[in-house]
Amino acid sequence: MEGKNLLRYLFFLSAIVLLLYFTLLSLPYPPSKAELLDCTTSSPWCTSKNRIQSKNPENPITKPNDPTRQRQRHTADVPHHPLDPLTLTEFNRVKKIIQSHELFKDSVYALHSVVLEEPEKKAVLKWKKGDQLPARKATVIARASGVSYVLTVDLGTGEVTRHETNQYSGYPTMTLEDMSSVTWAPLASADFNRTVIERGVDLIDLACLPISPGWFGMAEESRRLIKVQCYSMKDTANFYMRPIEGLTVVVDLDTKEVVKINDNGKNIPIPKADNTDYRFSVQNSYQRLVNPISIEQPNGPSFTIEDDHLVKWANWEFHLKPDPRAGVIISRVMVRDPSSGEVRSVMYQGLTSELFVPYMDPSDAWYFKTYMDAGEYGFGLQAMPLDPLNDCPRNAYYMDGVFAAADGTPYVRSNMVCVFESYAGDIGWRHSESPITGMKIREARPKVTLVVRMAASVANYDYIVDWEFQTDGLIRIKVGLSGILMVKGTPYVNVNQVNQQESLYGTLLSENVIGVIHDHYITFYLDMDVDGSDNSFVNVHLQRDYTSPGESSRMSYLKAVRKVAKTEKDAKIKLKLNEPSEFHVVNPSKTTRVGNPVGYKVVPGATAANLLDLNDPPQKRGAFTNNQIWVTPYNKSEQWAGGLFVYQSHGDDTLEVWSQRDEPIENKDIVLWYTLGFHHIPCQEDFPIMPTVSSSFDLKPVNFFESNPILRIPPNVDKDLPVCKAAASA
């Protein structure tokens, strides 16, 4: 027996070593100084687009003024605008300052976030190109000796200011190092290894995911914990379809200690790998349903990007930067008025504030899956490089993100954002005169838009976020969901086997695979500055009214009733089809020539309302989804709808809590919050990978311009566009 135990021990040990070896091979590692300076190595931190010898025929390096040119290095980056992100040099400066600070120099620590501390809004609004930049500062969120800190680091003086953080529950966003290292922790447990092997899975085929635990008031959650669940990678890249169901390992994130193992699915088989791999290279055949299509721009793109972050296109200009938590931040959005030539303010800042994804299975291995993807995982940290010609079309400009690793070392997230012009055959405006008038008029204008895109792969799910700008002054914010479902293993291979009284909590997608019902809520922060910072929120309600007896042959009609929100409570909106309204943000001190207040309105798209009980712990944390629209006074510290520290938070620092102050919002600097929602009942077409499903909402001018702002746009004529001949006619 002793010999068998020794052999078993050696087998487990060798499997662990192999797994760690292959995992390390797949992980990015901090760049050396030579790699950052040279960018000629094969380091994953020195991306293919940054390597000097790299040649991409679809996106060649072109003349300096071409916005689609490929940047070659970041060591020479310098800030030009008060809102420009930290540069590589500034990250290194922060790292050096932190290393020598008394809180960290004699302790093990991790930096969970290092971003620009933006100057005060008034200073940014006052700044003009050519002015001296405000003092450059960084906001650092760090943990050391089990304590979380929020610090301001002055890059000029080296001074570090510490902020109070203990009034709210929760922990900072996980670092990438947290997420990668914790997946190895279960392998230190012989009980875990034994149950995996008993399930018929070789340790070398194991793939594990770090799953945020939410908060449910449990005693052990006084520690920073995470739950780890695992899958089999054997015979497929799509290991998500092969869950080891019911096996959950609770791990201490700080010590990597295995706290508890729950194993409640030993009777559930591992689903087969057949027909799960989604890679084109492994498909036995393929269907070319449509011929390749591309938008050609004979004269090149119409947009420019100045000083790396200032985007100018048509009548728009705005500041754009990647962000590790929000993904992208759009700031200082301005539009040129065609009547006056004046560049007018629309929005000070817009960003993805939080994503709440609760799953609807209350069982032991699923109840806690109520993700906050921005605050727990970092929406920008999960942004993957975009794929030219597939994620983004020709003539797209690619922007990198520069972020900090847990030790403060900067690294490059290449091709994180793309900017491109889009034309889908849509019409900007048109009118053809009826023949009965005798007027031979046929006028139409194509609708060309500018798109800012990023895509985050938060484990199995992929989120595509577009900010689309139109020449008529409209901004469309669109979210697409794709990727792979998070599925549940089951003994069932056909719905006929299921007892009608039993709830599957989802849909049987394939043999032994259930797609669990879940929701997605994406909350956007929109600091509207319509012709200035002091704005009001107006609910323009459509209501039925009746004619007086004998007044008309009509009995009823609709009229618009305007109500200005005085306080935050007045601006809490639950969308209802049978109570239609428009929602305007107006500047009451600015009017058109006929007296209407200038404004923008929120135009809701298809969305969903959260149906969870308000007292359910996940919904307490996600209470910012209780309404689709909120309006709050501008507060620089209130940017994240789920709170600054979301991980294991109790819901005590959310948009819902802030709004209970019911502060005045009439003719104030206000922030509008809008939540897009998706109910997702999985279906077989979502297996093994999901077609993209999308929803959007608009910010549309309402009495902002004196008339149609694109009236003077010329139509296209034949000479404007090249004639492309098809390879073969039908």
MOJO-V335955 format. One record per backbone hydrogen bond with DSSP energy under -0.5 kcal/mol. NH is the residue of the N-H (numbers start at 1). CO is the residue of the C=O. Records with the same first field share a line. If there is no record, write none. Layout:
NH=CO / CO
//
This chain:
5=1
6=2
7=3
8=4
9=5
10=6
11=7
12=8
13=9
14=10
15=11
16=12
17=13
18=14
19=15
20=16
21=17
22=18
23=19
24=20
25=21
26=22
27=23
36=32
37=33
38=34
39=35
46=43
47=45
50=47
51=47
52=39
54=51
57=55
59=56
66=63
67=65
69=66
71=69
77=74
84=81
88=74
91=87
92=88
93=89
94=90
95=91
96=92
97=93
98=94
99=95
100=96
101=98
104=101
105=101
107=104
110=143
111=406
112=110 / 141
113=141
115=139
117=137
118=116
123=120
124=120
125=121
126=122
127=123
131=128
138=153
139=115
140=138 / 151
141=113
142=140 / 149
143=110
144=147
145=108
147=144
149=142
150=163
151=140
152=161
153=138 / 151
154=152 / 159
155=136 / 153
156=136
158=154
161=152
163=150
168=165
171=647
174=376
179=175
180=176
181=177
182=178
183=179
184=181
185=181 / 182
186=182
187=184
188=185
189=186
190=188
193=189
194=190
195=191
196=192
197=193
198=194
199=195
200=197
201=196
202=200
205=202
206=203
207=231
209=229
211=209 / 227
212=210
221=218
222=219
223=220
225=223
226=251
227=211
228=249
229=209
231=207
232=242
233=205 / 231
236=233
239=237
241=238
242=239
244=230
245=243
247=244
248=246 / 262
249=228
250=248 / 260
251=226 / 249
252=257
253=224 / 251
254=224
256=252
259=250 / 257
260=250
262=248
263=261
264=246
268=265
269=267
271=269
276=273
282=279
283=280
288=286
289=287
296=294
300=297
304=312
306=310
308=305
309=306
310=306
311=309 / 318
312=304
313=316
316=313
317=334
318=311
319=331
320=309
321=329
323=327
327=323
328=326
329=321
330=350
331=319 / 329
332=348
333=347
334=317 / 332
335=344
336=315
337=342
338=336
341=337
344=335 / 342
346=333
347=333
348=527
349=527
350=330
351=525
352=328
353=351 / 523
354=523
356=521
357=355 / 371
359=369
360=517
362=360
366=363
367=363
369=366
370=368
371=357
373=355
376=372
377=372 / 373
378=373 / 374
379=325
380=324
381=324
382=378
383=380
384=455
386=415
388=386
389=392
390=387
391=387
392=387
396=393
397=419
399=417
401=413
403=401 / 411
405=409
408=405
411=403
413=401 / 411
414=412
416=399 / 413
417=399
418=453
419=397
420=451
422=449
428=445
429=445
431=443
433=441
437=434
438=435
439=434
440=438
441=439
443=431
445=429
447=426
448=446
449=422
450=469
451=420
452=467
453=418 / 451
454=465
455=416
456=463
457=382
458=456 / 461
459=457
460=458
461=458
462=482
463=456
464=480
465=454 / 463
466=464 / 478
467=452
468=466 / 476
469=450 / 467
470=474
471=448
473=470
475=699
476=468
477=475 / 697
478=466 / 476
479=695
480=464
481=693
482=462
483=690
484=460
487=240 / 485
488=514
490=512
497=494
498=495
502=499
504=502
507=515
509=507 / 513
510=513
512=492
513=510
514=488
515=507
516=486 / 514
517=505
518=680
519=358
520=678
521=356
522=676
523=354 / 521
524=674
525=351
526=524 / 672
527=349
528=526
529=346
531=345 / 529
532=529
535=533 / 668
536=586
538=536 / 584
539=563
540=538 / 582
541=539 / 561
542=580
543=541 / 559
545=557
547=555
551=548
552=548
557=545
559=543
561=541 / 559
562=560
563=539
565=537
568=663
570=567
571=567 / 568
572=569
573=571 / 629
574=572
575=573
579=576
582=540
583=602
584=538 / 582
585=600
586=536 / 584
587=598
588=586
590=587
592=596
595=592
598=587 / 590
599=702
600=585
601=700
602=583
603=601 / 698
604=602
610=625
616=613
619=616
620=616
621=617
622=618
623=620
625=622
626=623
628=573
629=573
630=673
632=671
634=669
638=635
639=637
641=639
643=640
646=644
647=171
649=646
655=641
658=654
659=655
660=656 / 657
661=658
662=659
665=566
666=566
668=535 / 665
670=533 / 668
671=632
672=526
673=630
674=524
675=628
676=522 / 674
678=520
680=518 / 678
681=679
682=680
686=683
687=684
690=483
693=481
695=479
697=477
698=603
699=475
700=601 / 698
702=599
711=708
713=710
720=717
721=717 / 718
724=722
725=723
//
